[in-house]
């Protein structure tokens, strides 16, 4: 049961070895809750949900402690509050609830811990105080800044050197900073900012910087050194780089033993982002597609590679899921089988190779159809057990086949079952014309009738 994961910091796959197998810790950067999440924002929760399921399979459900934060202190939230006149707490609660409902619809398990930034300002202030005492940070006219030159190996995660951090390249220009690459730990309040975005501190009233939030919350709930820190590749620099700087300088310990990053989602070859205006919202997609379709589509590409998000990708995901659920339906009543296939598990152990895992899932569906064709009850039971076990690892096949089919066809299973039974009755009465007519009607709906030793069954094609 060797798990190999690509560590961004090491720039290679490494065998995963937790600090304590009885307490495996993982922190994944969560949403900034001021608006709806787009489908690109859904890639990290889906990817790291699969990793969590794999770790739970190996180490046990209770051994895996998974934290995903809520960022409810951020400049965009303040702008949204000023623009709408709504209190910040109302905005953040509304969109945090929507985000959690959307990810739940994608079969993402709820995190073990969901820390909110506003509940941890005290821990952030304590960490900043420590950094100032150790001379890693300094107080300016506009706030408290981390001095990147004070950390000899700053840039080790992204591979960037300080000379690369030119002003304007994701580095904010500010005359208050000693170096353009220095970043804010605490921002002093400005005139006109809402009172619910301001806290007292030893340096003056204001709010914490974005990067310090995750450092404080991760240390509070998981420890000074955690096993895995994950997020999107866009967070590698500067967010994760700055998390490392703050945490390691404050604590004198490595922040995370493994760093993992998923690739971008593209739209027509262009990165999906709100700034480019090419976003597709999860909330809207869920009105058109079942969450498992979106999840399957997301897992169809390797998590570290870019994924081109298209209508054709979703249609193919739906078609494949229809076929797999159709196979599961044919063996659904054959309970009590033993699990004897590790294809999906082994694929996930190799740096979450979800394309290979989905190929194995499709193979299992084929084996289920073969067993059903032969009427082999034992093989059908085994196929059912293998499919459900693989689905649990991937976060798929969470519905009964009947529920899936009813959600995918206006007629529903009962209508199709009735037509299949009518065809059986027509054949028994040697009314071949009627039997052919029903077969053609079902074929027009994409339903294939299969006559085998165990009777007549159907599946979508």
ABEGO torsion letter per residue (X at the ends): XBBBBBBAAAGBBBBBBBABAABBBBBBBBBBBABBBBAAAAAAAAAAAAAAAAAAAAAEAAABBBBBBBBABBAAAAAAAAAAGBBAAAAAAAAAAAAAAAAAAAGBBBBABBBBAAAAAAAAAAAAAAAAAAGABBBBAAEBBBBAAABAABGAAAGBBAAABBBGBGBBBBAABABAABBBABBBBBBGBBAAABBBBAAEBEBBBAAAAAAAAAAAAAEABBABBBEBAAAAOAAAAAAAAAAAAAAGBBABABBBBBBBBBBGGBBBBAAAGABBBAAAAAAABBAAAAAAAAAABBAABBBBBBAAAAAAAAAAAAAAAAAAAAAAABBGBBBABAAAAAAAABGGBAAAAAAAAAAAAAAAAAAAAAGBAAAAAAAAAAAAAAAAAAGBGABBAAAAAAAABAAEAAAAAAAAAAAAAAAAAGBAAAAAAAAAAAAAAGBBBBBBAAEBBBBBX
